[in-house]
Every structure is written in C-alpha cells, then in structure tokens.
Amino acid sequence: MSARLRRSSPRRRRRGFTTLLAIALLLLIAVILPALGAVFTADARRTRTQAQDAQLRQLLTAGAVYAANQAGSPSAATTQATVPLPTEIAYEASVAVLFSPPSGENHRTATVRVTLNHRTMAQVVEFDRGEGGRWQAVAATLNSPPPAPADVR
C-alpha cells in the first residue's frame, strides 16, 4: 500500500498547487483591473480638463486684446462688453470685459471673465497709456475674484 501512495501523491500535490496558483492569479487580476480602470478614467478626465484650460486661457487672451482696443473709448468707463466670438465656439463660450472706474487719465483696469462649458476663469488686466496714446497691458492677475456683473440693459 505504501508503494501506491508514493506513486499518486506527487500528482495530487501538483494538482493542488496548480489550482491554488490559478486562484491566486485570478484574485490578483480581480484586484488590478478596477485599479487600472480608475487610473485610465482619471487620466482621461485630466486630459479633458487640460484641453479646456488651454481654451479658457486663449479666450482670456482674446478678452485682454479686446479690452486694450476698447480702453480708450468713452463707453468703456461704465459698461460691460461681450466680446464677439467665432460661430464655432460662440454657442459654448462667452467672454465679458468690465472696466473699473478710471483711476487716472493714463491708467485703466479691466476684468475679463470667460465661461466655457460651465467652467469660468477671470483675470484682471491693467493698462497704461503709452506713447502715441495707445493702451498697453502692464499687469495681469489670473483668477482674481471678479466683480459682480453690471446690470446690462
């Protein structure tokens, strides 16, 4: 009987070890797959957010250029202006420029507020009148708290 046990026992041990190894590998895969899914989801979300941030910064630049062109106009002192945008983006974005009351003859401050797909960024741009009467940006502060919107009628 001992000869019979010796012949069959190595096989049984190997089968048991292989089964345990297969179960351990399945458990390892079951833990790793959700973690990989979470990593890929976070990466996709971050990529989408970065693309929107780049678009918001471009719109802030467009608003600052618009503000520089409007800084000398008499209506800029009291009104909030909406920057005209290309039709491709106008349905999902808006750019508003609001000038603060003038702090001097040669200095203006404008707040540019941009909204894109329910995300908002704002910046305050300060302008000084340069040579030839042209307004030039001298400082810009990103994400400063925007003033309350004026009642536009």
Rosetta blueprint (number, residue, H / E / L):
1 M L
2 S H
3 A H
4 R H
5 L H
6 R H
7 R H
8 S H
9 S H
10 P H
11 R H
12 R H
13 R H
14 R H
15 R H
16 G H
17 F H
18 T H
19 T H
20 L H
21 L H
22 A H
23 I H
24 A H
25 L H
26 L H
27 L H
28 L H
29 I H
30 A H
31 V H
32 I H
33 L H
34 P H
35 A H
36 L H
37 G H
38 A H
39 V H
40 F H
41 T H
42 A H
43 D H
44 A H
45 R H
46 R H
47 T H
48 R H
49 T H
50 Q H
51 A H
52 Q H
53 D H
54 A H
55 Q H
56 L H
57 R H
58 Q H
59 L H
60 L H
61 T H
62 A H
63 G H
64 A H
65 V H
66 Y H
67 A H
68 A H
69 N H
70 Q H
71 A L
72 G L
73 S L
74 P H
75 S H
76 A H
77 A H
78 T L
79 T L
80 Q E
81 A E
82 T E
83 V L
84 P L
85 L L
86 P L
87 T H
88 E H
89 I H
90 A H
91 Y L
92 E L
93 A E
94 S E
95 V E
96 A E
97 V E
98 L E
99 F E
100 S L
101 P L
102 P L
103 S L
104 G E
105 E L
106 N L
107 H E
108 R E
109 T E
110 A E
111 T E
112 V E
113 R E
114 V E
115 T E
116 L E
117 N L
118 H L
119 R E
120 T E
121 M E
122 A E
123 Q E
124 V E
125 V E
126 E E
127 F E
128 D E
129 R E
130 G L
131 E H
132 G H
133 G H
134 R L
135 W E
136 Q E
137 A E
138 V E
139 A E
140 A E
141 T E
142 L E
143 N L
144 S L
145 P L
146 P L
147 P L
148 A L
149 P L
150 A L
151 D L
152 V L
153 R L
